[in-house]
Amino acid sequence: MRLVGFNPFRPSRRRAENPDRPEGSPYAADLPASCDVVVIGGGLCGLATAIELAERGQSVVLLEKGRVGAEQTSRSMGWVSSLGDTGLRLPLSLRSKAIWADYATKYGVDTSFRQVGVTLLCRGETELAHFADWRDQAREIGFVDATELSAAQVSERMPAMNIPGLAGAWHQPSDGCVRPEKVGPALAGIADSLQVAVMEQCAALDLETTAGHVSGVLTEQGRVKAQAVVVSGGAWSRAFLRRLGFEIPVLQVYGSLFRTGPVETSLQGCGATGSFGWCRRPDGSFTVGNNTVISTVTPDSFRLFRQFLPAMRDGHGAVSLDVDQDFFRDLKMFFASDDRKKLELQNTRVLGASPDARTKRATVTALRHEFPDFSDVEIASEWAGVIDITPDSAPIIDRLPGVGGAYVCSGFSAHGLAMAPAAAEITADLVVGQEPSIDASAYRVSRFT
Ligand SMILES: Cc1cc2nc3c(=O)[nH]c(=O)nc-3n(C[C@H](O)[C@H](O)[C@H](O)COP(=O)(O)OP(=O)(O)OC[C@H]3O[C@@H](n4cnc5c(N)ncnc54)[C@H](O)[C@@H]3O)c2cc1C
């Protein structure tokens, strides 16, 4: 982790993007008076959870304060991969690939998921051997089709590559990608077809309880009675749950991505070289980025220091530390009235961020150098998102203590496309009292205490 800036007066990278109210959302128009379960958040996780609940016979209302899929889900790189995943992430990413495929076969809806393969280039023999060990262990948990490629095989597949001394690569054909901007609308379409009331521009403001059990949710459009609620609000979940007295150790970090125009190249599918990662789109353009995320110092950085210390020591990911106005903004919000906190949800229909110029320079330099096909390429568009990370990069799936019928599924740590469908399945099982096929207890928040 390195400090990349220190200017407490520099404006925050966060951006509230408040698109005009849609002419008419294609989804539900009026808030139902009651349902079995309210799902808060219309990103991939909330939508997948709503679908799973509807499949289990529940009547569901999904509340989205802005537009479905408009926050992290549509701002992602698009990878759906289990290659190299370990710990709590692996069971979810293995299972999720099957669920992604099911969306097309079961509902006839093209979510844009394609198994185009993910290739991770390895610079040394140790790295290659590490993946060989990983494959042997991962096979004990589920289907793994990763294979090793020699340096010559990599050159054959990617003749334009210029990475001297490359040791080889690992390639997993069953991995793939989605077009992130398609995911929200496609899953909302499935949910809608299962009679889920998908409400856009409808922030959940509060939980209502009766005798210690969820009895409804207060929204900006009124009340909906319910027996259960699932909070899957992505980067907003921690603040929302904190108001209910439940702490989840989740930090917000910023990730930036860049899109080229169409390029004639042998580079296919998705992959990473160690300097940058890519995802080829159907029109021949590429989404590229490196795995740097920026963590700005906020009051939460101090509150959660102890829980995140092991991750910092292990050097998880490439985290750059920055100091800007985030500290004072978050401090002010911490002491703000409850009404002010609720207003923030409605004032920020879509939470975005400014892309990082340093990350862009590093990504483009590596891309042009390592793949000369891209030497003249310009970046056609760029964007950033606010990512919710947990200390072990795996989500929190849990019941809220002391409130019957309240659940959380959040904290996907930049891997939600790969994990959320399976996490949603577990969550839905917990809500209806079925035994999940993956051990849910491992994902409880108590693992951090
Ligand atoms: C730059 C970037 C690159 C990424 N690349 C990848 C990748 O290649 N592969 C991968 O697997 N993952 C990737 N991710 C991560 C992935 O996008 C997320 O983990 C996943 O989309 C999380 O989905 P979610 O539903 O939890 O959150 P989100 O998509 O953020 O959705 C949460 C939703 O909840 C809504 N909400 C919050 N609070 C309320 C409320 N009170 N009332 C109503 N609505 C509310 C928000 O408006 C939002 O729409 C990337 C993320 C970013 C930002």
The ligand as an SDF file (V2000), in Angstrom:
LIG
                    3D

 53 58  0  0  0  0  0  0  0  0999 V2000
  -14.3390   -0.5530  -11.6110 C   0  0  0  0  0  0  0  0  0  0  0  0
  -14.9620   -1.8620  -11.1990 C   0  0  0  0  0  0  0  0  0  0  0  0
  -14.5510   -3.0480  -11.8130 C   0  0  0  0  0  0  0  0  0  0  0  0
  -15.1210   -4.2590  -11.4410 C   0  0  0  0  0  0  0  0  0  0  0  0
  -14.8150   -5.3980  -12.1460 N   0  0  0  0  0  0  0  0  0  0  0  0
  -15.3800   -6.5660  -11.7910 C   0  0  0  0  0  0  0  0  0  0  0  0
  -15.1270   -7.7540  -12.5510 C   0  0  0  0  0  0  0  0  0  0  0  0
  -14.4720   -7.7380  -13.6000 O   0  0  0  0  0  0  0  0  0  0  0  0
  -15.6560   -8.9300  -12.0990 N   0  0  0  0  0  0  0  0  0  0  0  0
  -16.4140   -8.9870  -10.9630 C   0  0  0  0  0  0  0  0  0  0  0  0
  -16.7940  -10.0910  -10.5790 O   0  0  0  0  0  0  0  0  0  0  0  0
  -16.7320   -7.8780  -10.2840 N   0  0  0  0  0  0  0  0  0  0  0  0
  -16.2450   -6.6740  -10.6710 C   0  0  0  0  0  0  0  0  0  0  0  0
  -16.5710   -5.5410   -9.9920 N   0  0  0  0  0  0  0  0  0  0  0  0
  -17.4240   -5.6520   -8.8110 C   0  0  0  0  0  0  0  0  0  0  0  0
  -18.8760   -5.8370   -9.1790 C   0  0  0  0  0  0  0  0  0  0  0  0
  -19.2990   -4.8490  -10.0970 O   0  0  0  0  0  0  0  0  0  0  0  0
  -19.6970   -5.7200   -7.8910 C   0  0  0  0  0  0  0  0  0  0  0  0
  -19.1370   -6.5560   -6.8900 O   0  0  0  0  0  0  0  0  0  0  0  0
  -21.1370   -6.1340   -8.0970 C   0  0  0  0  0  0  0  0  0  0  0  0
  -21.6840   -5.4570   -9.1760 O   0  0  0  0  0  0  0  0  0  0  0  0
  -21.8470   -5.8140   -6.7950 C   0  0  0  0  0  0  0  0  0  0  0  0
  -23.2030   -5.8300   -6.9750 O   0  0  0  0  0  0  0  0  0  0  0  0
  -24.1270   -5.2750   -5.8190 P   0  0  0  0  0  0  0  0  0  0  0  0
  -25.5000   -5.5670   -6.2390 O   0  0  0  0  0  0  0  0  0  0  0  0
  -23.6510   -5.7940   -4.5080 O   0  0  0  0  0  0  0  0  0  0  0  0
  -23.8290   -3.6990   -5.7840 O   0  0  0  0  0  0  0  0  0  0  0  0
  -24.2470   -2.5370   -6.7800 P   0  0  0  0  0  0  0  0  0  0  0  0
  -24.1770   -2.9340   -8.1980 O   0  0  0  0  0  0  0  0  0  0  0  0
  -23.4430   -1.3520   -6.3840 O   0  0  0  0  0  0  0  0  0  0  0  0
  -25.7790   -2.2880   -6.4530 O   0  0  0  0  0  0  0  0  0  0  0  0
  -26.2380   -1.7790   -5.2210 C   0  0  0  0  0  0  0  0  0  0  0  0
  -27.5230   -1.0330   -5.5230 C   0  0  0  0  0  0  0  0  0  0  0  0
  -28.2050   -0.7530   -4.3250 O   0  0  0  0  0  0  0  0  0  0  0  0
  -28.8670    0.4830   -4.4760 C   0  0  0  0  0  0  0  0  0  0  0  0
  -29.1680    0.9680   -3.1280 N   0  0  0  0  0  0  0  0  0  0  0  0
  -28.3140    1.1600   -2.1060 C   0  0  0  0  0  0  0  0  0  0  0  0
  -28.9700    1.5660   -1.0050 N   0  0  0  0  0  0  0  0  0  0  0  0
  -30.2810    1.6460   -1.3300 C   0  0  0  0  0  0  0  0  0  0  0  0
  -31.4470    2.0100   -0.6250 C   0  0  0  0  0  0  0  0  0  0  0  0
  -31.4270    2.3770    0.6680 N   0  0  0  0  0  0  0  0  0  0  0  0
  -32.6400    1.9700   -1.2850 N   0  0  0  0  0  0  0  0  0  0  0  0
  -32.7100    1.5870   -2.5840 C   0  0  0  0  0  0  0  0  0  0  0  0
  -31.6180    1.2430   -3.3030 N   0  0  0  0  0  0  0  0  0  0  0  0
  -30.4190    1.2640   -2.6840 C   0  0  0  0  0  0  0  0  0  0  0  0
  -27.8590    1.3340   -5.2380 C   0  0  0  0  0  0  0  0  0  0  0  0
  -28.4700    2.4180   -5.8760 O   0  0  0  0  0  0  0  0  0  0  0  0
  -27.2740    0.3160   -6.2010 C   0  0  0  0  0  0  0  0  0  0  0  0
  -27.9150    0.3310   -7.4470 O   0  0  0  0  0  0  0  0  0  0  0  0
  -16.0690   -4.3040  -10.3900 C   0  0  0  0  0  0  0  0  0  0  0  0
  -16.5090   -3.1110   -9.7880 C   0  0  0  0  0  0  0  0  0  0  0  0
  -15.9820   -1.9070  -10.2160 C   0  0  0  0  0  0  0  0  0  0  0  0
  -16.5080   -0.6310   -9.6270 C   0  0  0  0  0  0  0  0  0  0  0  0
  1  2  1  0
  2  3  1  0
  2 52  2  0
  3  4  2  0
  4  5  1  0
  4 50  1  0
  5  6  2  0
  6  7  1  0
  6 13  1  0
  7  8  2  0
  7  9  1  0
  9 10  1  0
 10 11  2  0
 10 12  1  0
 12 13  2  0
 13 14  1  0
 14 15  1  0
 14 50  1  0
 15 16  1  0
 16 17  1  0
 16 18  1  0
 18 19  1  0
 18 20  1  0
 20 21  1  0
 20 22  1  0
 22 23  1  0
 23 24  1  0
 24 25  2  0
 24 26  1  0
 24 27  1  0
 27 28  1  0
 28 29  2  0
 28 30  1  0
 28 31  1  0
 31 32  1  0
 32 33  1  0
 33 34  1  0
 33 48  1  0
 34 35  1  0
 35 36  1  0
 35 46  1  0
 36 37  1  0
 36 45  1  0
 37 38  2  0
 38 39  1  0
 39 40  1  0
 39 45  2  0
 40 41  1  0
 40 42  2  0
 42 43  1  0
 43 44  2  0
 44 45  1  0
 46 47  1  0
 46 48  1  0
 48 49  1  0
 50 51  2  0
 51 52  1  0
 52 53  1  0
M  END
$$$$
